[in-house]
Amino acid sequence: MADIRIQNLRKEFGSFVAVQDSSFVVHDGEFLALLGPSGCGKTTTLRMIAGLELPTSGNIYLDGEDVTFNRASARDIAFVFQLFALYPHMNVRKNIGFPLLSQGMRKAEIKQRVEETARLLQIGHILNKSVSGLAGGDRQRVALGRAIVRRPKCFLMDEPLGTLDAEFREVMVHELRELHNRIHATTVYVTHDQHEAMAMADKIAVMNHGVIEQFGTPQEIYSKPATMYVADFIGSPPMNFMRFTSGLQMGSRSILLDGVDVLVPEIRQDLAEGELALGVRPEHIRFSDSSPLRGAVYGSEYLGTNQVVAVETSSGLIKARVPANRNFRIGETVGLEFNHSNLALFDCKSGRAVASALYSEAQHG
């Protein structure tokens, strides 16, 4: 396995910029998820790493070698697609072993490699079955086996679980992470599903309109969002935003929200008069009868061990994750208290976080 280093990578299709000057490093044995909505540039980035697209500018390094303009076949990578792309006229054994056969490997070694891979994926019992009659989960295991059997420097996966139903997907998320732990493969995984990314990845690159908005661990991405986009994209429900207009001086420890002083982490820079947003995760809100910050219950969603209660305030609709054992009436007035050590403050114009105690800048390597 090997490091993957991306340096100022850019891809243009005519006047459309699909990827804008991306830089990051995937260290040997790490699992990176490229996360974002359709059209954000994540698959284009993956295809450039694979050699299926050539960048407009920038460089791609694999194991220290500049492979920017190398053919895909010369990069020693394995690509797993969303559609399984299996050969229907071959059984499982022949599908897995086909890449080795194409390389001219001896039959005895192919047999050994295929059976080792099948044991790893727990599909030894279906080696002689036709792939056309397999369930979706087994077909995906075969596709993974065909990639693993080559023992490449890195694995690239483009939404490999996208065609599976919800039950199979949950199983495969667990199995993919366990597989990664066993083989310590350097992996770049494209997905639009935040749950997949958070469950499997060591690092996540959140993309939007061709830009990496933030690069970090799942914990950093969730608890210290670098932008409003990241804060809104990650989390279910996502972070709440309460907008206000104010100028803040360096050293400020509170803001005026709906006429109420709200404690925030210390402001580390002077902020000119403009629209700001206070960000708070639903689990960092609690209801308190003594709080002067008030709102009216709009609705609730029961989730078993807890519930998400929507509260209408003068700053907009706020969602709080609270214990399930309390009943609320629609229209009931409640007081809101925030855990100030977990708040974020954003500049609405740039979308960037401005409270340095709460966020880490996007670290692209």
Secondary structure, DSSP 8 states (H G I E B T S, - for coil): ---EEEEEEEEEETTEEEEEEEEEEE-TT-EEEEE--TTSSHHHHHHHHHTSS--SEEEEEETTEE-TTS-GGGS-EEEE-SS----TTSBHHHHHHHHHHHTT--HHHHHHHHHHHHHHHT-GGGTTSBGGGS-HHHHHHHHHHHHHTT--SEEEEESTTTTS-HHHHHHHHHHHHHHHHHHT--EEEEES-HHHHHHH-SEEEEEETTEEEEEE-HHHHHHS-SBHHHHHHSTTTT-EEEEEEEEE-TT--EEEETTEEEE-S---S-EEEEEEEEEE-GGGEEE-TT-S-EEEEEEEEE-SSEEEEEEEETTEEEEEEEETT----TT-EEEEEE-GGG-EEEETTT-BB--TTT-------
